[in-house]
């Protein structure tokens, strides 16, 4: 790579789950995920092109929120319709009572966001796309 070429980076997460096949099924039903590949205890999923992974910890330095007793990561989702995304997850069994969706006042204006906890203990914050832009005067 020469100095004129920019390297592209993508960041993703692997969610620790006690039962990867059950998690894959839930994320497909509840969030509209699509399976990219599946090795049984580890699987690659994507939602509208955003890849994420689920895996069963095997005493290798990480654990599921259910075993830890608290979330180990906060998953942030930015989409055009956060209400619909959250409602779909809640309809499929997620707990949406933690932080109901509402408009938040931010330095750039209104930001609509809420959250849910999935059946595997992961905390998902879902909001509109407003924080994804540069605001140099803030």
N, C-alpha and C positions, 0 to 999 in steps of 0.2 A: 504494500500500500504506500503510495507516495503522499507527500504533505498536502496535496490538493484534495485528496479523497477523505471524506468523513467516515468514520466507523459508525455503524448503526448498532444501537443497543436496544434490547428488549428486556424488561424485567417481568418476572412471573413469580408465582408462589406455588409451593407444593403443600397442600393441606394434609396434616396428619389425621388419619381416620382409623378407627378400630376394624372396620370392615369395608375394604375398598369396593367390592361389587355392590354393596348396599349404597354406598356413597355415590358411586357412578349413577346408579339408577335414580337416586333422589335428585341429583344435580341435573340430570336429563329431564326428569318430570317437572321439577320445581322451577328451574332457571332456564330451561330451553337449551341446555348445554348439548354439544355434540361430541361424541367420542372420536378422538383422533387415533388412539391406539390403546391397547389394554394388555398388560402382562399378568393380570390377576390381582396381585397385591399392590400394583402401581399402574396408574392409567393417566393418559393425557386427554384433557378435555378442552373445549373452546366454546366461548359464547360470543357470537358475532365477531369472530376473528381474534378475540382476546384469549390466549392460552393460559390454562392453569392445570395443575396436576394434583392428584390425590395419591397417598401412599400409606401403607401400614408400617408404622415404626417397628423396627426389629432390634431393640436395644442398641441403637446406633447414634445416640446423642440427641434425639428429639422424641416428642411424645404428643399424644392427642390432648386437646383441651379437656376432654372428659376424664382422662387420667390425671391431668395437672390440676383440675378443679377450677380452671379459669382459661380464657382464650390466650393463645400464645401469639396471635397475630390479629390484626384488624384488616379485613379485606375491604378495599375501597373500589366501588364500581361507579363509573360515570356514564350516564346514558340519557337518551332523549326523554324517556318517560319513567322516572324513578317510582312514581306511584304504582304503575302497572307491574314493574319488576318486583317490588316489595309485596304487592298484593298476591302475585302468583306464588311467591315463596311461602307466604303465610297460608294460602289456600292448601298448599302441599304439606303443611305441618310445621313450618318455622314459627318461632316465637317473635311476634312483631311488637310486643308490649314494652320493650326496653327503651326505645327512643322513637316515638311515632313520627312519621314524615310531616315536615312543616317547612315553612319558609324561614331561613336564617338571614339576618342582615350581615353582610360581609363588606369589606372595603370596596369591592367592585360592584356592589348592589345586592340584590336578592339571590340567595342560593337555596334551592329546594333540596332537602336531604332528610333521610330517616334511616332506620336500621332494622335488622332482624338477626336472630341467632338461629343458625341451622341446627338440625337434629344431632349434629356431630360436635356441637359446642363452639363453632366458629362464628365470630361477630362480623357481620357484613354491613358496611355503611354504603348507602346508595343515594347518589345525588345527581343533579343535572350537571352538564358539562362546564358550567361557568368557571370553576377553579383551574381549568386546563389551559388557560391563556395567560400570557405574560402581562403583568400590571406594573410597569417600571416605576410608577409614581407612588407606590404603596411602600 
